[in-house]
Amino acid sequence: GAVVSQHPSWVICKSGTSVKIECRSLDFQATTMFWYRQFPKQSLMLMATSNEGSKATYEQGVEKDKFLINHASLTLSTLTVTSAHPEDSSFYICSARAGEAGNTIYFGEGSWLTVV
Amino acid sequence: KQEVTQIPAALSVPEGENLVLNCSFTDSAIYNLQWFRQDPGKGLTSLLLIQSSQREQTSGRLNASLDKSSGRSTLYIAASQPGDSATYLCAANTGNQFYFGTGTSLTVIP
């Protein structure tokens, strides 16, 4: 079964509104979670890395004020797309690192966001 | 910076054929490499994970190989079925993040 739960799988929102996507690690504590985004016909690209209890580290070109990431607990990270626009429509996926080692990372199933 | 390339970008085969999808990466310093399946409008499904110390992994009709020294991985699908039609992504884990390829879109024709 899934070890990382991402919700919602699908979301449609109106332009100008905000939408929150949750990423939960099941049965393990995730000190680090990662958020990726997939543009049409492109590969998944890392948006930001979040560590529990601290501010997220954003990749170059990702607007931190637009994509708010909160990693308030060891099992939950949230991505909030603020003032969403149609160009924010994309596939967003999170992953979670179990422990400190770099090789145990589990992915959520992803969330499809459509902004109309 | 790690770069991951997948060839071909698209592949169409008749049902029953065996096929190979290719993935290459530029930096061999990886923890592991993972193959995913992505169906249109749906989420990502993990297929196989190969640790850096492993040469291959098998699951049912799928076999993935890894050659770190040459920066290559292949996904072998035996006796393809129409239900195998999807986009297949490979991703190299450097420890800090995964680097994804752009995928191979597979169509299996009944």
Interface residues (C-beta under 8 A of the other chain):
Chain A: Q6 S9 F34 Y36 K41 Q42 S43 L44 M45 L46 T49 I93 S95 G102 N103 I105 F107 G108 E109 G110 S111 W112
Chain B: V4 Y31 N32 F36 G41 G43 L44 T45 S46 Q51 S52 L89 A91 N93 T94 G95 N96 Q97 F98 F100 G101 T102 G103
